[in-house]
Amino acid sequence: MGDRGINLKDLTMRELETFFSEMGEPQYRAKQVAGWIFSKGAGSFKDMTNLPAALRDRLARRATPGNLVTQRKQVSSRGDTVKYLFGLYDGQAVESVLMKHSYGRSVCISTQVGCRMGCALCASALGGAVRNLSPGEMYDQVLAVQKDCGERISHIVLMGSGEPLDNYQNTIKFLVNINAVYGLNIGFRHITLSTCGVEPGIRRLAGEGFPLTLAVSLHAADNELRDRLVPQNRKYPLEVLIKACGYYSNKTGRRITFEYALLSGVNDSPDQAVQLAGLIKGIPCHVNLIPYNPVGELKYKRSSPDAIKKFREVLDRSGVEVTLRRELGGDIDAACGQLRRRAAMDQKGRE
Ligand code: SF4
């Protein structure tokens, strides 16, 4: 928390009540302040006009309502995707992406600065892990995007930099607050949490009673290849991961989304599609095929349209529900971690 004091958006309602009772204030102050920070997005205690001036001063001395600084913003040529780089209080930066869909406005947020999962296709993995984001830092990404675009955010995707299940407690607190009536009241069914396969986290999440969509980044249907593409597989191999996915689906009643980025000559053959169909058989799920967005420093290339078509046909014939991810923002460094790396490289170039 440092000199700036405690970030009130890091607290749940119960913790806010404790915070105010320790200040000698009545409980209803927690509700008042929660409305200001979580719903109205007030950036300063000065804005909280229904609080006595003396309390506002005391709050300013020991806490912060949170806030991010927009460092960069890129709008795709079609205008359907906006990518933001937000500066944090300690000089770090994270990315968020606004996606304009026909069904609403969705924000993809980051949950960590960098990531230690080391996935071979990912720009966020290149610099390793830096630190976890706090619940308030996750929340502020949504508020900042909503304020900038001037439209209500209806959907959230935890698919930016970081592995949410590697920052479990903070992610759960964020989910509680964003779903709450004092918050943005975004239904769990409109929230997707993406994981590279942290098996104990999946089982734990299943017990939280949040009916959110779990997206699992599969990218390979055999352990040998997945060990290389998603190193977490060495810890929790496919047979263990798929069992946990079945458990999650059973417990929450939600279908799993399996993400599969198609990499030319690596995981996109018809035989690999057959293997994939066999692996997920019996799990209520659908497969989201992703045309890979190449990252400059990485060797992988996007599969050809023909290879994608053939891969999809095999899954279709096997009775697997398949979608092909609509391409958004290919011209704006849209893969996670790319904008942050670009900003860091520009900074280096200036030094
Ligand atoms: S894909 Fe996700 S989990 Fe894997 S390294 Fe990148 S941010 Fe981390």
Residues whose N, C-alpha, C, O or C-beta is under 5 A from the ligand:
A	BS01	SF4	C115 M117 G118 C119 C122 S124 A125 G160 S161 G162 E163 C196
